[in-house]
Amino acid sequence: MGTKLLATFRDFSAGLNVKDAANLIPENALTESQNAVIGNGYVAKRSGYEQFASSQVTQTLTWQQFGGKKWSDV
């Protein structure tokens, strides 16, 4: 089996950078983030979801415009 290489990064003060080219991104910036909360100089695991109801959706509605007016103005 191959060897796993691990690295520890503690400084995320540059935050998330999705604009610049890979060779221009500083070491203290993230280029991708999944299930994370990015704050001022830190990255933390995002909290999970909480189930509020156990019933299923039984009806969906589609809102349309009538004669250029929004449905709420009709």
C-alpha positions as CSV (number, residue, x, y, z in Angstrom):
1,M,0.0,0.0,0.0
2,G,1.0,3.6,-0.6
3,T,2.0,6.0,2.1
4,K,-0.5,8.8,3.1
5,L,0.9,12.3,3.3
6,L,-0.7,14.5,5.8
7,A,-0.3,18.2,6.4
8,T,-1.7,20.5,9.1
9,F,-2.7,24.0,8.2
10,R,-3.7,26.4,11.0
11,D,-3.8,29.8,9.3
12,F,-6.8,30.5,7.1
13,S,-6.7,34.3,7.5
14,A,-7.0,34.8,3.7
15,G,-10.3,33.0,3.6
16,L,-11.8,31.4,0.5
17,N,-10.3,32.4,-2.8
18,V,-12.1,31.1,-5.9
19,K,-11.1,34.0,-8.2
20,D,-7.4,33.8,-8.6
21,A,-5.2,31.4,-10.6
22,A,-3.8,28.5,-8.6
23,N,-0.2,29.9,-8.7
24,L,-1.4,33.2,-7.2
25,I,-3.3,31.9,-4.2
26,P,-1.4,32.3,-0.9
27,E,-0.8,29.4,1.4
28,N,-3.3,30.8,4.0
29,A,-6.2,30.7,1.6
30,L,-8.7,27.9,0.7
31,T,-9.5,27.1,-2.9
32,E,-12.4,24.8,-2.1
33,S,-14.6,24.2,0.9
34,Q,-17.3,21.6,1.6
35,N,-19.4,21.4,4.8
36,A,-17.4,24.1,6.4
37,V,-18.0,27.5,7.9
38,I,-15.4,30.1,7.0
39,G,-14.9,32.9,9.5
40,N,-12.4,35.7,10.1
41,G,-9.2,33.6,10.1
42,Y,-10.7,30.2,10.9
43,V,-12.5,27.2,9.3
44,A,-14.9,25.1,11.3
45,K,-17.1,22.1,10.6
46,R,-20.6,23.1,9.5
47,S,-23.4,22.0,11.9
48,G,-25.8,19.4,10.6
49,Y,-29.4,19.6,9.7
50,E,-32.2,19.0,12.1
51,Q,-35.5,17.4,11.1
52,F,-38.5,19.6,12.0
53,A,-41.3,17.5,10.5
54,S,-41.8,13.9,9.5
55,S,-44.7,14.4,7.0
56,Q,-44.1,14.2,3.3
57,V,-44.9,16.9,0.7
58,T,-48.3,16.2,-0.7
59,Q,-48.8,19.3,-3.0
60,T,-46.6,21.7,-4.8
61,L,-47.7,25.1,-6.2
62,T,-46.4,27.0,-9.2
63,W,-46.7,30.7,-9.2
64,Q,-47.4,32.4,-12.5
65,Q,-47.8,36.0,-13.8
66,F,-51.1,37.1,-15.1
67,G,-51.1,39.9,-17.7
68,G,-47.7,41.2,-16.5
69,K,-48.7,41.3,-12.9
70,K,-47.3,39.1,-10.2
71,W,-49.6,36.6,-8.6
72,S,-49.7,38.6,-5.4
73,D,-51.0,41.7,-7.2
74,V,-54.0,39.8,-8.9
